[in-house]
Amino acid sequence: MPKVKLTTKTVEHAKPPAPGARLELFDVSMPGFGLRVGDANKSWFVFYRHEGKQKRLTLGHYPALDLGKAREKAATVLEAVEAGIDPAAEKKAAKVQAKAAEAQKEATGYFPGSFGGLADLYFRQECPSLRRGKEVEAIVRREVLPSWKDRALVDLRRRDLVSLLDPITSAGHIQKAHKVREITLRIVNWGVDRGDLEANALASPSRGRKRGGSLQRQSRDRVLTYEELRDIWLACDEISGTFPDMVKVLMLTGQRRDEVSGMQRAELDLDAGVWTIPSDRYKTGIVHVVPLVPAACQIIKRQARVSDKFVFTTVPEAGFTGYSWAKAVLDKKINERRRESGVEDIPRWTLHDLRRTLRTGLSELRIGSDVAERVIGHVIGGVRGVYDRHSYMEEKKDALEKWASVVLDAVKSKVRDAP
């Protein structure tokens, strides 16, 4: 076997001695390292001894792998041999593992050790027992899996999570970004608990440090004025569709957006004016009974029967969705009305602000906190929560009737507050 000083020029011009024959050139500066030259290709190799046996390992092909990179790979192989490792055996095992991984992906749709594989397992094992399991699965499939389906769990870092969330926050969907982050961390932490990986490198190690940037949690304190409630209600009157009526029910009941949008006909007794939200649909996991004032009952009764199950919907199989677009239309109508009256646009508000406004309004009406908290479905803690099993149904009904009177009086008023 000829030994030569391998240079870029030597490699480039090396040719086999005859058609069909092969030439092997060994590098004089690195024992065992060389170049095999054939009719169609040139490949790098390195010879070494492991446990008394001489072995050969192909490093790659020229020109895809140039001389400098080939020498580096050969040096790495020889260092591994010195440490008692057999690189050829490892390469063979890696091929077997890669083949098995491809077979698993063909069977399941996910590579082993991937985020997609862990998420799929989470969907099957954990989501069925979660009240919002279907929502969690939908968020991950829509927001995370398109980018992370085949990403190895051990390779995921905080920078990857930031890159995932940046487009969401840039679009102004801060709460959505919080939700995606929370669910993603929850799934990876679940994998850590199972032993699928050693640690969650997505989570920040600086517990207790206040988060900065656009994802910093900011508690909202927006309480709508009676004038703003009136403008919202009257704007709803000028818009057709399901969403405006849903907003009015939110205003009159103080319940959460998803609870109202998911309202089911089987939960209602409109003759008695009662809406019973089952535990599997309520955030606290406890059955919540909501008295419905006559105005709310009228709104519910006039909904088109698009679905035999859901009240507020545009499709038979699910409750209302499409909040962002619908609220943008409503805000535009509100501001058109306000400008006609020479009033500035309504400051930014959310559907959840209606719930906070109702709770604040009950306090202004001198409704006791025990009753007010029960109206919006908060769990009463401490001894009172354990021992006071009274339903407070009449008290809640009285509170909501007083609140509805305030809202409807505001709607009828033609006087604007002084600027």
C-alpha positions as CSV (number, residue, x, y, z in Angstrom):
1,M,0.0,0.0,0.0
2,P,1.6,3.3,-1.1
3,K,2.2,5.9,1.6
4,V,2.1,9.5,0.4
5,K,1.8,12.9,1.8
6,L,-1.9,13.6,1.2
7,T,-2.5,17.1,0.0
8,T,-5.5,18.7,-1.6
9,K,-3.8,18.5,-5.0
10,T,-2.8,14.8,-4.5
11,V,-6.4,13.9,-3.6
12,E,-7.9,15.8,-6.5
13,H,-5.7,14.2,-9.1
14,A,-5.6,10.6,-7.7
15,K,-6.7,8.0,-10.2
16,P,-7.0,4.2,-10.1
17,P,-4.1,2.3,-11.9
18,A,-6.5,0.7,-14.4
19,P,-10.3,0.6,-15.2
20,G,-12.0,-1.5,-12.6
21,A,-9.1,-1.4,-10.2
22,R,-8.9,0.4,-6.9
23,L,-6.0,2.5,-5.4
24,E,-5.5,3.0,-1.7
25,L,-3.3,5.9,-0.6
26,F,-2.1,5.9,3.1
27,D,-1.2,9.2,4.7
28,V,2.4,9.3,6.0
29,S,1.5,11.9,8.6
30,M,-1.4,9.9,10.3
31,P,-1.0,6.1,10.6
32,G,-4.0,4.2,9.4
33,F,-5.7,7.1,7.6
34,G,-6.0,7.1,3.8
35,L,-8.0,7.5,0.6
36,R,-9.5,4.8,-1.5
37,V,-9.8,5.7,-5.2
38,G,-12.1,3.9,-7.6
39,D,-13.6,4.5,-11.0
40,A,-16.6,6.4,-9.8
41,N,-15.8,7.7,-6.3
42,K,-13.1,8.4,-3.7
43,S,-13.7,7.6,0.0
44,W,-11.8,8.2,3.2
45,F,-11.0,5.4,5.6
46,V,-9.0,4.7,8.8
47,F,-7.6,1.4,10.0
48,Y,-7.3,0.7,13.8
49,R,-6.9,-2.2,16.2
50,H,-9.5,-3.0,18.8
51,E,-9.2,-6.0,21.2
52,G,-6.4,-7.4,19.0
53,K,-8.4,-7.2,15.7
54,Q,-7.6,-4.9,12.9
55,K,-10.7,-3.0,11.7
56,R,-11.5,-0.6,8.9
57,L,-14.0,2.4,9.1
58,T,-15.2,4.4,6.2
59,L,-15.3,8.1,7.1
60,G,-17.1,9.6,4.1
61,H,-16.6,10.5,0.5
62,Y,-14.6,13.1,-1.3
63,P,-15.4,15.9,-2.3
64,A,-18.4,16.1,0.1
65,L,-15.8,15.5,2.9
66,D,-12.6,17.4,2.2
67,L,-9.1,16.5,3.4
68,G,-9.0,18.7,6.5
69,K,-12.4,17.4,7.8
70,A,-11.5,13.8,7.0
71,R,-8.3,14.1,9.0
72,E,-10.3,15.5,11.9
73,K,-12.8,12.6,11.8
74,A,-9.9,10.1,11.6
75,A,-8.3,11.8,14.7
76,T,-11.6,11.5,16.6
77,V,-11.9,7.8,15.7
78,L,-8.3,7.1,16.9
79,E,-8.9,9.0,20.1
80,A,-12.0,6.9,20.7
81,V,-10.0,3.7,20.1
82,E,-7.5,4.9,22.7
83,A,-10.4,5.2,25.2
84,G,-11.4,1.6,24.5
85,I,-14.3,2.3,22.2
86,D,-14.9,0.5,18.9
87,P,-16.1,3.2,16.4
88,A,-17.1,0.6,13.8
89,A,-19.3,-1.2,16.3
90,E,-20.8,2.1,17.3
91,K,-21.5,3.1,13.7
92,K,-23.2,-0.3,13.1
93,A,-25.3,0.1,16.3
94,A,-26.3,3.6,15.2
95,K,-27.4,2.3,11.8
96,V,-29.5,-0.4,13.5
97,Q,-31.0,2.2,15.9
98,A,-31.7,4.6,13.0
99,K,-33.5,1.7,11.1
100,A,-35.5,0.9,14.2
101,A,-36.4,4.6,14.6
102,E,-37.6,4.8,11.0
103,A,-39.7,1.6,11.5
104,Q,-41.2,3.2,14.7
105,K,-42.0,6.4,12.8
106,E,-43.6,4.5,10.0
107,A,-45.8,2.6,12.6
108,T,-46.6,5.5,14.9
109,G,-45.8,8.7,13.0
110,Y,-43.1,9.8,15.5
111,F,-39.4,9.1,16.0
112,P,-38.5,7.6,19.4
113,G,-37.4,10.2,21.8
114,S,-39.1,13.0,19.9
115,F,-41.4,15.7,21.3
116,G,-44.1,14.5,19.0
117,G,-43.8,10.9,20.4
118,L,-44.1,12.2,24.0
119,A,-46.9,14.5,23.2
120,D,-48.9,11.7,21.4
121,L,-48.4,9.6,24.5
122,Y,-49.6,12.5,26.7
123,F,-52.7,12.9,24.6
124,R,-53.6,9.2,25.0
125,Q,-52.7,8.7,28.7
126,E,-53.4,12.1,30.3
127,C,-55.8,14.2,28.2
128,P,-58.8,11.9,28.7
129,S,-58.7,12.6,32.4
130,L,-58.4,16.4,32.0
131,R,-61.4,18.6,31.8
132,R,-59.9,20.5,29.0
133,G,-58.0,17.6,27.5
134,K,-59.3,18.1,24.0
135,E,-58.5,21.7,24.1
136,V,-54.9,21.0,25.3
137,E,-54.4,18.4,22.5
138,A,-55.8,20.9,19.9
139,I,-53.4,23.6,21.0
140,V,-50.4,21.4,20.8
141,R,-51.3,19.9,17.5
142,R,-51.9,23.4,16.0
143,E,-49.2,25.5,17.7
144,V,-46.3,23.1,18.6
145,L,-46.2,19.9,16.6
146,P,-45.8,21.5,13.1
147,S,-42.4,22.8,14.3
148,W,-41.4,20.2,17.0
149,K,-42.9,16.9,15.8
150,D,-39.6,15.3,15.1
151,R,-37.4,17.3,17.4
152,A,-35.4,15.2,19.9
153,L,-36.5,16.0,23.5
154,V,-32.9,16.0,24.7
155,D,-32.0,18.7,22.2
156,L,-34.8,21.2,23.1
157,R,-33.6,24.3,24.8
158,R,-35.2,27.6,26.1
159,R,-34.1,29.3,22.9
160,D,-36.3,26.8,20.9
161,L,-39.3,27.7,23.1
162,V,-38.7,31.4,22.6
163,S,-38.5,30.9,18.8
164,L,-41.8,28.9,19.0
165,L,-43.6,31.7,20.9
166,D,-42.1,34.7,19.1
167,P,-44.6,34.6,16.2
168,I,-47.5,34.3,18.6
169,T,-46.4,37.2,20.8
170,S,-45.5,39.3,17.7
171,A,-49.1,38.9,16.5
172,G,-50.3,40.3,19.8
173,H,-51.7,37.1,21.2
174,I,-49.9,37.3,24.6
175,Q,-52.4,35.1,26.6
176,K,-52.2,32.5,23.8
177,A,-48.4,32.5,24.1
178,H,-48.7,31.9,27.8
179,K,-51.0,29.0,27.3
180,V,-48.8,27.4,24.7
181,R,-45.7,27.8,26.9
182,E,-47.6,26.4,30.0
183,I,-48.8,23.3,28.1
184,T,-45.5,22.6,26.4
185,L,-43.6,22.8,29.8
186,R,-46.3,20.6,31.3
187,I,-45.8,17.8,28.7
188,V,-42.0,17.9,29.0
189,N,-42.2,17.8,32.8
190,W,-44.4,14.8,32.5
191,G,-41.8,13.2,30.4
192,V,-39.1,13.9,33.0
193,D,-41.4,12.3,35.7
194,R,-41.7,9.2,33.5
195,G,-37.9,9.0,33.0
196,D,-38.1,9.7,29.3
197,L,-35.5,12.4,29.7
198,E,-33.4,13.6,32.7
199,A,-34.3,17.3,32.8
200,N,-36.5,19.9,31.3
201,A,-34.1,22.3,29.5
202,L,-37.0,24.4,28.3
203,A,-37.7,25.7,31.8
204,S,-36.0,28.7,33.2
205,P,-33.5,27.8,36.1
206,S,-34.1,31.2,37.7
207,R,-37.1,30.5,39.8
208,G,-38.4,33.6,41.6
209,R,-37.0,36.0,39.0
210,K,-39.7,38.3,37.6
211,R,-40.2,37.5,33.9
212,G,-39.4,40.3,31.6
213,G,-40.5,41.2,28.0
214,S,-43.8,40.8,26.4
215,L,-44.5,37.5,28.2
216,Q,-44.4,39.2,31.6
217,R,-47.6,38.4,33.5
218,Q,-49.6,41.5,34.1
219,S,-52.7,41.3,36.2
220,R,-55.6,43.1,34.6
221,D,-57.8,45.5,36.6
222,R,-60.0,46.8,33.8
223,V,-63.5,47.4,35.0
224,L,-65.9,48.8,32.4
225,T,-67.9,51.9,33.1
226,Y,-71.7,51.8,32.7
227,E,-71.4,53.9,29.7
228,E,-69.0,51.4,28.1
229,L,-71.4,48.5,29.0
230,R,-74.2,50.4,27.2
231,D,-72.0,51.0,24.1
232,I,-71.1,47.4,24.0
233,W,-74.7,46.2,24.4
234,L,-76.1,48.7,21.8
235,A,-73.3,47.7,19.3
236,C,-74.3,44.1,19.8
237,D,-77.9,45.1,18.8
238,E,-76.6,46.3,15.5
239,I,-74.6,43.1,14.6
240,S,-76.2,39.9,13.5
241,G,-74.9,36.4,14.5
242,T,-74.3,34.4,17.6
243,F,-71.4,36.3,19.1
244,P,-73.3,39.5,20.1
245,D,-75.9,37.5,22.0
246,M,-73.1,35.6,23.7
247,V,-71.5,38.8,24.8
248,K,-74.8,39.9,26.4
249,V,-75.1,36.7,28.3
250,L,-71.5,37.1,29.5
251,M,-72.4,40.6,30.7
252,L,-75.5,39.3,32.6
253,T,-74.1,36.2,34.2
254,G,-70.4,36.9,34.8
255,Q,-69.4,33.4,33.7
256,R,-66.3,32.6,31.8
257,R,-66.1,32.8,28.0
258,D,-65.7,29.1,27.3
259,E,-68.4,28.2,29.7
260,V,-70.9,30.4,27.9
261,S,-69.7,29.5,24.4
262,G,-70.0,25.8,25.4
263,M,-73.5,26.1,26.9
264,Q,-75.5,23.0,26.2
265,R,-79.3,22.7,25.9
266,A,-79.3,19.8,28.4
267,E,-77.8,22.1,31.1
268,L,-80.8,24.6,30.9
269,D,-84.1,24.8,32.6
270,L,-85.4,28.0,31.1
271,D,-88.8,27.7,32.7
272,A,-87.1,27.8,36.1
273,G,-84.4,30.2,35.0
274,V,-81.5,27.9,35.9
275,W,-78.3,26.9,34.1
276,T,-76.4,24.0,35.7
277,I,-72.8,23.7,34.5
278,P,-71.5,20.2,35.1
279,S,-68.2,19.6,36.9
280,D,-66.4,18.2,33.9
281,R,-67.0,21.5,32.1
282,Y,-66.3,23.9,35.0
283,K,-62.9,25.2,35.8
284,T,-63.1,24.3,39.5
285,G,-64.2,20.8,38.8
286,I,-67.4,21.4,40.9
287,V,-71.0,21.7,39.6
288,H,-71.9,25.3,39.3
289,V,-75.6,26.5,39.2
290,V,-76.2,29.9,37.6
291,P,-79.6,31.7,38.0
292,L,-80.7,33.2,34.7
293,V,-82.5,36.5,34.7
294,P,-85.4,36.9,32.3
295,A,-83.2,39.0,29.8
296,A,-80.7,36.1,29.6
297,C,-83.4,33.5,29.1
298,Q,-84.9,35.5,26.3
299,I,-81.5,35.7,24.6
300,I,-81.0,32.0,24.9
301,K,-84.5,31.1,23.7
302,R,-84.0,33.1,20.5
303,Q,-80.9,31.3,19.4
304,A,-81.3,29.4,16.1
305,R,-81.2,25.7,16.6
306,V,-78.1,25.1,14.6
307,S,-77.2,22.3,17.0
308,D,-79.3,19.9,19.1
309,K,-76.5,20.1,21.7
310,F,-75.0,23.6,21.8
311,V,-76.8,26.9,22.2
312,F,-74.2,29.4,21.0
313,T,-72.8,27.9,17.8
314,T,-72.5,28.2,14.1
315,V,-71.9,24.5,13.5
316,P,-73.7,21.4,14.8
317,E,-70.8,19.7,16.6
318,A,-69.2,22.4,18.7
319,G,-69.7,25.6,20.6
320,F,-68.8,29.0,19.3
321,T,-65.2,29.8,18.2
322,G,-63.7,32.6,16.2
323,Y,-63.5,35.1,19.1
324,S,-60.8,37.3,17.6
325,W,-62.5,38.1,14.4
326,A,-65.9,38.5,16.0
327,K,-64.6,40.8,18.7
328,A,-62.8,42.9,16.1
329,V,-66.1,43.4,14.3
330,L,-67.8,44.3,17.6
331,D,-65.1,46.8,18.5
332,K,-65.3,48.5,15.1
333,K,-69.1,48.9,15.6
334,I,-68.7,50.2,19.2
335,N,-66.1,52.9,18.0
336,E,-68.3,53.9,15.1
337,R,-71.1,54.7,17.5
338,R,-68.8,56.5,19.9
339,R,-67.3,58.7,17.2
340,E,-70.8,59.7,16.0
341,S,-71.4,60.9,19.6
342,G,-68.0,62.7,19.6
343,V,-66.5,60.3,22.0
344,E,-63.0,58.7,21.8
345,D,-62.7,55.0,20.9
346,I,-63.3,52.5,23.7
347,P,-60.1,51.6,25.5
348,R,-58.9,48.0,25.0
349,W,-61.2,45.6,26.8
350,T,-61.5,41.8,26.9
351,L,-64.4,39.5,27.3
352,H,-63.0,38.5,30.7
353,D,-63.3,42.2,31.8
354,L,-67.1,41.7,31.7
355,R,-66.7,39.1,34.5
356,R,-64.6,41.4,36.6
357,T,-67.0,44.3,36.0
358,L,-70.0,42.2,37.2
359,R,-68.1,41.2,40.3
360,T,-67.1,44.8,41.1
361,G,-70.7,45.9,40.4
362,L,-72.0,43.4,42.9
363,S,-69.8,44.9,45.6
364,E,-71.1,48.4,44.6
365,L,-74.6,47.0,45.1
366,R,-73.6,46.0,48.6
367,I,-74.0,42.3,47.8
368,G,-72.0,40.3,50.4
369,S,-68.7,38.8,49.2
370,D,-69.8,35.2,50.0
371,V,-72.8,35.6,47.6
372,A,-70.8,37.6,45.0
373,E,-68.0,35.0,44.9
374,R,-70.5,32.2,44.5
375,V,-72.3,34.0,41.7
376,I,-69.1,33.9,39.6
377,G,-68.3,30.4,40.7
378,H,-65.2,31.0,42.9
379,V,-64.5,28.3,45.5
380,I,-65.0,29.5,49.0
381,G,-61.9,28.5,51.0
382,G,-61.3,27.8,54.7
383,V,-63.8,26.6,57.2
384,R,-66.7,28.4,55.5
385,G,-66.1,26.5,52.3
386,V,-66.0,23.2,54.2
387,Y,-69.0,23.6,56.5
388,D,-71.3,26.0,54.8
389,R,-73.2,23.8,52.3
390,H,-76.1,26.2,51.7
391,S,-76.8,26.5,48.0
392,Y,-77.3,30.4,48.1
393,M,-79.5,30.0,45.1
394,E,-82.0,32.6,46.0
395,E,-79.3,35.0,47.1
396,K,-77.4,34.5,43.8
397,K,-80.7,35.1,41.9
398,D,-81.4,38.3,43.7
399,A,-77.8,39.5,43.1
400,L,-78.0,38.8,39.4
401,E,-81.4,40.5,39.1
402,K,-80.1,43.6,40.7
403,W,-77.1,43.6,38.4
404,A,-79.3,43.0,35.3
405,S,-81.4,46.0,36.4
406,V,-78.3,48.2,36.5
407,V,-77.1,47.0,33.1
408,L,-80.5,47.4,31.4
409,D,-81.0,50.9,33.0
410,A,-77.6,51.9,31.6
411,V,-78.6,50.6,28.2
412,K,-81.8,52.8,28.2
413,S,-79.9,55.9,29.4
414,K,-79.1,58.5,26.8
415,V,-76.9,60.5,29.1
416,R,-73.2,60.2,28.7
417,D,-70.8,60.5,31.7
418,A,-69.0,63.8,31.9
419,P,-65.5,63.6,30.2
